[in-house]
Amino acid sequence: RPPPAVDHRRLQEGPHHMRTRPIIASALLLGLTAAACASDSSTGAPTATELPATESAPPPTDLTDAEPTDTEPATDQPAEPRITITLVTYDSFPEADTSINAALDAFTEQTAIGVELLVAGDTGTMLSKAALTVGNPEGDVMWGIDNTFLSRALQDGIFELGVLADPENVPAEFLALVPNGEALPVDFGDVCVNYDIGYFVENELAVPTSLQDLADPAYRDLLVVQNPATSSPGLAFLLASIDEFGADGWQAYWQQLKDNGVQVVDGWTDAYYGSFTWAGGGDRPLVVSYGSSPPAEVIFADPPRDDSPTGVIESTCFRQIEFAGVLAGTDHPDEAAELVRFLGSEQFQAELALNLFVYPANSAVALPQEFNDFAVVPETSRTLDPDLIDENRSDWIDEWSTLVLG
């Protein structure tokens, strides 16, 4: 994941144009590379006819298998992939030149299955597009549906059933969300209120320890949050308040926050790099961010530092779990299932923390030391039943908008 100049987790800043970003594995021949360059140089969103092809590639030429001669230098370049499939993902997935992309290149080398990326916007936009194309999907595998949208994805039938074997080393509570094996839990993280340590020390102010504390007059005009209608962490924070105060009590809590001067912005970047005192030079030392934000502040610190300037209020954390699955109607279910299994493998999962700033769902994967030292993983994160979220998400957001923004 890029340094904290941009969101090191998911953003929902409104619809984005769908676009393709081919992953060019070292196994590809020059002809495919040229085609990828042509795709990257185009402008505007592709039409349906411009989406990446998923048909099998032609067989290797005779030159690949020929013995080298004095006039023909030997090459160790692997043969062209026998097939190329499409991984549909959200718009903050790394584009190129990261260890995640290198891991996908390795998958191609190991299986002869090429992988192209189809970036489909934020999670909500991506799911809406998938629901409109059930049975005739624009890709083969989807990565990034989280537990706040999972029930909708399962009800809409966007994933194939019965193509994934029981994964190893994945927590049982994650697997319980997909009892029919519709998708594989691939990563998780927590949305939490972060605080600027220095601000509270300098002002001799106690750090709040609960959601209710945030409505205390001692913290008037100190909190910035994101709009749940346009932001994934904003929605998670709203859900955390509903978990704490109930379906009939969260409204009074938000009225208290409003009266206490809570600031609402559209997205994470505006909050963290705009209003937050530490990262943005703003006037708000409390911000809705992630449990993995403190290690990011250490990893990308310039000049380097061995302590984090920010902390996390653990009792505010809401758990997000992301899934990958085979899209229903794919022409290549076996190859797609093989890619999903790879996404859950230790080889791929080891790249998640420092690229996406999330935790691998595979518990056998070791974490970077910075995560062990500075990240916060509460023993009991807040959560809500995905069915309850799906049934009420739109109404809750509408009610919140009327109450807080009206």
Beta strands, then each sheet from edge to edge (+ up, - down):
strand 1: 19-22
strand 2: 83-89
strand 3: 113-119
strand 4: 141-146
strand 5: 184-196
strand 6: 223-226
strand 7: 263-265
strand 8: 286-290
strand 9: 310-326
strand 10: 359-360
sheet 1: 1+ 3- 2- 4- 9+ 5- 8+ 6+ 7+
sheet 2: 1+ 3- 2- 4- 9+ 5- 10+
end
